[in-house]
Amino acid sequence: MRTLQELLDLRFGDIGVVPELLAGNEAIRRLAGRGVVRRFKPEPLPAAVLDTLAAVALSSPSKSDLQQRDILIIEDASIRARINSLLKDQDWISGCPHLLVFLGNNRRQRQLHAWRGHAFANDHLDAFFNTTVDAAIALEAFVAAAEAAGLGCCPISVIRNHAEEVSGLLGLPDYVFPVAGLGVGIPATPAFVSARLPLGLTVHRDRYTDATDEKVRAYDKRRNGIFPYRAQRNVARFGEAKEYGWSEEKARHYAVPEREDFGAYVKRRGFSLE
Ligand SMILES: Cc1cc2nc3c(=O)[nH]c(=O)nc-3n(C[C@H](O)[C@H](O)[C@H](O)COP(=O)(O)O)c2cc1C
């Protein structure tokens, strides 16, 4: 079993000495050693497990205590089958025993205004942003709790590739939208620790410091030393690169448009994005 020091060194390169206060903490060690799981045993979890994890997830912080996020647990086999078929490009999703959808919900807040007779005076981008952040926090809290219980999870943003169809299937009204799906179950394969950018690029002190190509290339190299990419993305369009790492993979990924219609969908849900 790897220690917290070993896990963080593996993920970030040399991280320095982990202080004693944290080094022996099992909860922190587990958080540092986590990873997504996309292969699951077929056994379903008792409903009470998902409900309890949802309760723990919704115990996480919420912007101004507005509680603008909900969790939708898909139980109906026909709805699930329709969603599996929409997401069939990622075939692992149909093998998840459970599929949940984390929703941003600004509708309830607007209902409070109608019920209490006060105009809603914040009909601008912040309303969408706050609900998204709240839902993302609950998503992560759910993942952390599920992983602490030995379960496996993988968030699913491709659900937003079909935001309109998914909203129809799940009966989402105006001002309620999917932020991400989440596949959950008992892992069939162990999670692995994927290397992250060095803290020198992602933790700043006092002032922001920009990334450099050189430092990102060094990360590519370190990462490839642990888990090199098995295949290059979209070789037909971009060709075979001599050196292929994270930065080339991510630049190729976002050289192709994704979810270009999401802004229009969010506006149709009623949000003003100005
Ligand atoms: C908001 C969010 C959406 C994601 N969407 C998908 C997805 O649609 N499909 C997928 O296979 N993985 C998805 N992932 C999982 C990431 O690919 C994964 O977290 C990342 O590769 C890092 O791996 P790790 O979590 O094991 O460290 C998503 C993760 C997050 C946080």
PDBQT file of the ligand as one rigid body, heavy atoms in Angstrom, charges set to zero:
ROOT
HETATM    1  C1  LIG A 301     -16.874  17.154 -14.821  1.00  0.00    +0.000 C 
HETATM    2  C2  LIG A 301     -16.223  15.894 -15.353  1.00  0.00    +0.000 A 
HETATM    3  C3  LIG A 301     -16.725  15.307 -16.494  1.00  0.00    +0.000 A 
HETATM    4  C4  LIG A 301     -16.147  14.132 -16.992  1.00  0.00    +0.000 A 
HETATM    5  N1  LIG A 301     -16.694  13.547 -18.094  1.00  0.00    +0.000 NA
HETATM    6  C5  LIG A 301     -16.213  12.361 -18.526  1.00  0.00    +0.000 A 
HETATM    7  C6  LIG A 301     -16.829  11.707 -19.627  1.00  0.00    +0.000 A 
HETATM    8  O1  LIG A 301     -17.791  12.191 -20.232  1.00  0.00    +0.000 OA
HETATM    9  N2  LIG A 301     -16.317  10.507 -20.008  1.00  0.00    +0.000 N 
HETATM   10  C7  LIG A 301     -15.256   9.931 -19.365  1.00  0.00    +0.000 A 
HETATM   11  O2  LIG A 301     -14.854   8.833 -19.759  1.00  0.00    +0.000 OA
HETATM   12  N3  LIG A 301     -14.642  10.535 -18.313  1.00  0.00    +0.000 NA
HETATM   13  C8  LIG A 301     -15.098  11.730 -17.885  1.00  0.00    +0.000 A 
HETATM   14  N4  LIG A 301     -14.527  12.347 -16.802  1.00  0.00    +0.000 N 
HETATM   15  C9  LIG A 301     -13.402  11.684 -16.096  1.00  0.00    +0.000 C 
HETATM   16  C10 LIG A 301     -12.079  12.328 -16.450  1.00  0.00    +0.000 C 
HETATM   17  O3  LIG A 301     -11.720  11.954 -17.755  1.00  0.00    +0.000 OA
HETATM   18  C11 LIG A 301     -11.025  11.904 -15.418  1.00  0.00    +0.000 C 
HETATM   19  O4  LIG A 301     -11.364  12.427 -14.168  1.00  0.00    +0.000 OA
HETATM   20  C12 LIG A 301      -9.660  12.418 -15.839  1.00  0.00    +0.000 C 
HETATM   21  O5  LIG A 301      -9.212  11.721 -16.982  1.00  0.00    +0.000 OA
HETATM   22  C13 LIG A 301      -8.614  12.268 -14.760  1.00  0.00    +0.000 C 
HETATM   23  O6  LIG A 301      -8.576  10.938 -14.319  1.00  0.00    +0.000 OA
HETATM   24  P1  LIG A 301      -8.658  10.618 -12.753  1.00  0.00    +0.000 P 
HETATM   25  O7  LIG A 301      -9.934  11.210 -12.227  1.00  0.00    +0.000 OA
HETATM   26  O8  LIG A 301      -8.643   9.115 -12.680  1.00  0.00    +0.000 OA
HETATM   27  O9  LIG A 301      -7.442  11.223 -12.132  1.00  0.00    +0.000 OA
HETATM   28  C14 LIG A 301     -15.040  13.546 -16.319  1.00  0.00    +0.000 A 
HETATM   29  C15 LIG A 301     -14.532  14.156 -15.166  1.00  0.00    +0.000 A 
HETATM   30  C16 LIG A 301     -15.112  15.315 -14.684  1.00  0.00    +0.000 A 
HETATM   31  C17 LIG A 301     -14.563  15.944 -13.420  1.00  0.00    +0.000 C 
ENDROOT
TORSDOF 0
